[in-house]
Amino acid sequence: MFREALMLHHLDDLDSKMAAVRSALASDKGEGNWTAFSGALERRFLRVDLFRRAEESAKDAPPIRLH
């Protein structure tokens, strides 16, 4: 029974962390490509979709020429 209880504990922990990540990414709070600080996970998250859009638009921009 101990193995099963330990496995369920870790699955429950993973589920709650994934919910915290989903919540942080769904929120409009934060700066630029980053979410607001998540106290539950003690970090900020990169909004990859916004980051990639900015990266693609930078590729489409004309090159900067320095003389």
N, C-alpha and C positions, 0 to 999 in steps of 0.2 A: 504494500500500500504506500510505502514511503516514496517509491519511484514515481508512482502515478500522481501523488500529491505534489511532489517537486515539479513534475512536468506541468501540471495545471497551474501552479504558482507562476512559473516562467511564462506560460502562454497568456495568463491574465495580465501580467506585467507588460508584456509586449503589446497586447491589445490596448491597454490604457496609454502607452507611449505613442502608438500609432494614432489614436484618437486625438492626443495632444498635438501631434504634428499636423493632422488634417485640420484641426481647429486653427492653428497658427497660420497655415497657408490660406485658409478661407477668409481670414480677417483682412480688412483693408489697412490696418494699422502697420506702421513700419516705415522705413526710409528706402526709397529707390527699389532696388531688387531684393531687399532684405525684409523679413518679417520683423514685427516687434519682438522683444526679448520674451521668451517663454520661461517663466519661473519654474514650471513643472519639470522642464527638461534642461534648464539652465543654459540656454543657447538661443541664437537667432537662426533662421533658416533662409537659404537662398531660394528666391522664387525663380526657378530654372526657366519657366516659360517667358518671363519678362526679360531675363538675362539673355536668352537666345534671340528674342526679338530685337533687342538693342544691338546685339552682336551682328545680326543679319543686316540691320539698317546701316550699321557702320561699314559693312562690306560694300553696300550699294552706293555709299556716298563717294563723290569724286575724291581722288587722292589730294592730299595737301602738298603743295610744292613750296619748298623753302629755297630761296635764292641766296 
